[in-house]
Amino acid sequence: MLESDRGLVLMDQHAAHERILYEQMLRRLEQGDAPSQRLLLPETVELSPRDAQFLREHLPVLGRLGVGLGEFGERTFLLDALPPFVKVSDARRFVLELIDELVAAGREVNSFRLGEQTVAKTVCRHAVKANDPLAGPELENLLNDLRNCAMPYTCPHGRPTLIEMNYRELEKKFGRTQ
């Protein structure tokens, strides 16, 4: 809960953090490749022949998203990097889900559109949760980062990040209007 010069502002910190992460990742995608963080222990991902062929065709898209995947056999791929904001205990499972999203999107997918959809789903999982306690500096950073967003009022899924009640509305609700 925050106060503005016009009244009371309620912020959904999860939706706000989603928006921030989403726009940061899209900027990185537009500039070229998203950053990647090497895994301590690379993992192998084995796929069906059909999915392996499909993935081969889409390795550049995953690379642009910061996923380090390379061929390691006929149906096996080596996963050695993920985007730094992806915090998962099972990197292999994360990539399998990402591949499922690629397959579901179809062969004629626009790689930038897929990037947007994938980033939106991914940042949702990795944004602060609604009930995570944030200390003063963390909250201030969140607000400053949100102010710098091109579309600060909704998360990538369209939910509001901020709800404002002006002083007049508040006074009316408390029966103080004349």
C-alpha positions in Angstrom: 0.0 0.0 0.0 1.4 3.4 -1.1 0.4 7.0 -1.0 0.5 9.3 -4.0 -0.2 13.0 -4.2 -3.7 12.1 -5.3 -4.6 9.4 -2.8 -4.0 5.8 -2.0 -2.3 3.3 -4.3 -2.4 -0.5 -4.0 0.3 -2.3 -5.8 0.3 -6.0 -6.8 4.0 -6.6 -6.3 3.9 -9.9 -8.3 2.2 -8.3 -11.3 4.6 -5.3 -11.0 7.6 -7.5 -10.9 6.3 -9.6 -13.8 6.0 -6.4 -15.9 9.5 -5.3 -15.0 11.1 -8.7 -15.9 9.0 -9.0 -19.0 10.1 -5.6 -20.4 13.7 -6.2 -19.4 13.7 -9.5 -21.3 12.0 -8.1 -24.4 14.5 -5.3 -24.6 17.3 -7.9 -24.5 15.6 -9.9 -27.2 15.2 -6.8 -29.4 18.9 -6.0 -28.9 19.9 -9.5 -30.0 20.4 -12.3 -27.6 19.2 -12.6 -24.1 21.9 -13.1 -21.5 22.7 -16.6 -20.5 24.1 -18.1 -17.3 26.1 -21.3 -17.6 24.8 -24.3 -15.5 27.3 -25.8 -13.1 26.4 -29.2 -14.4 25.1 -29.4 -18.0 22.2 -31.8 -18.4 21.2 -34.0 -21.3 17.6 -33.8 -22.7 16.4 -36.7 -24.8 13.5 -36.3 -27.1 11.3 -38.3 -29.5 12.6 -38.3 -33.1 9.8 -35.9 -34.1 10.4 -33.5 -31.2 14.2 -33.6 -31.8 13.8 -32.6 -35.4 11.4 -29.8 -34.4 13.8 -28.6 -31.8 16.8 -28.6 -34.2 14.8 -26.1 -36.3 14.1 -23.9 -33.3 17.5 -23.9 -31.6 18.1 -20.3 -32.7 14.9 -19.1 -31.0 15.9 -20.8 -27.7 19.3 -19.3 -28.0 17.8 -15.8 -28.4 15.8 -16.5 -25.2 19.1 -17.3 -23.3 18.7 -21.1 -23.3 22.0 -22.8 -24.1 21.0 -26.0 -26.0 23.1 -27.9 -28.5 22.9 -31.1 -30.4 24.6 -34.0 -28.5 23.4 -36.9 -30.6 20.6 -37.9 -32.8 17.8 -37.3 -30.3 19.8 -35.9 -27.4 20.6 -32.3 -26.7 23.0 -30.8 -24.1 21.5 -28.0 -21.9 24.3 -25.8 -20.5 22.8 -22.4 -19.9 19.6 -20.6 -18.9 18.6 -17.0 -18.6 19.8 -15.6 -15.3 16.3 -14.7 -14.0 15.2 -18.4 -14.3 15.6 -19.9 -10.9 14.5 -23.5 -11.1 15.6 -26.6 -9.2 15.1 -28.8 -12.3 16.5 -27.1 -15.4 15.8 -30.1 -17.5 12.1 -30.1 -16.7 12.0 -26.3 -17.4 13.5 -26.8 -20.8 11.1 -29.7 -21.6 8.2 -27.5 -20.8 9.6 -24.8 -22.9 10.0 -27.2 -25.8 6.3 -28.3 -25.3 5.3 -24.6 -25.6 7.3 -24.4 -28.9 5.6 -27.5 -30.2 2.2 -26.2 -29.2 2.9 -22.9 -30.9 3.4 -24.8 -34.2 5.9 -24.7 -37.0 4.9 -21.4 -38.5 5.5 -19.5 -35.2 6.9 -16.0 -35.4 10.0 -16.3 -33.2 9.6 -12.9 -31.7 5.9 -13.6 -30.8 7.0 -16.9 -29.3 9.7 -15.0 -27.4 7.1 -12.7 -25.9 4.8 -15.5 -24.9 7.6 -17.6 -23.4 9.0 -14.6 -21.6 5.5 -13.8 -20.1 5.1 -17.4 -18.9 8.6 -17.6 -17.5 8.7 -14.3 -15.7 5.3 -15.1 -14.1 7.0 -18.2 -12.4 10.0 -16.2 -11.3 8.6 -12.9 -10.2 8.3 -12.2 -6.5 5.1 -13.6 -5.1 2.2 -11.5 -3.9 2.8 -12.5 -0.2 6.6 -12.3 -0.3 7.7 -9.7 2.3 9.7 -6.9 0.6 12.0 -4.6 2.7 12.0 -0.8 2.1 14.9 -0.7 -0.4 13.5 -3.7 -2.4 10.1 -2.0 -2.6 11.7 1.3 -3.7 13.6 -0.5 -6.4 10.5 -2.3 -7.5 8.6 1.0 -7.8 11.5 2.8 -9.6 11.8 -0.1 -12.1 8.1 -0.1 -12.6 8.2 3.7 -13.3 10.7 3.0 -16.1 8.4 0.5 -17.8 6.8 1.4 -21.1 3.5 -0.1 -19.9 3.6 0.1 -16.0 -0.1 -0.4 -15.4 -0.6 -4.1 -16.2 1.4 -7.3 -16.1 2.0 -9.1 -19.4 -1.2 -11.1 -18.9 -3.3 -7.9 -18.5 -3.8 -7.8 -14.7 -3.4 -4.4 -13.1 -0.1 -3.6 -11.3 -1.6 -0.6 -9.5 -5.0 0.5 -8.3 -5.5 4.0 -7.2 -8.2 5.5 -5.1 -8.1 9.3 -5.0 -8.8 11.2 -1.8 -12.3 12.1 -2.9 -13.2 8.4 -3.4 -11.8 7.6 0.0 -13.6 10.5 1.7 -16.8 9.3 0.0 -16.3 5.7 1.2 -15.8 7.0 4.8 -18.9 9.3 4.6 -16.9 12.5 4.8 -18.2 14.2 1.6 -20.4 17.2 1.9 
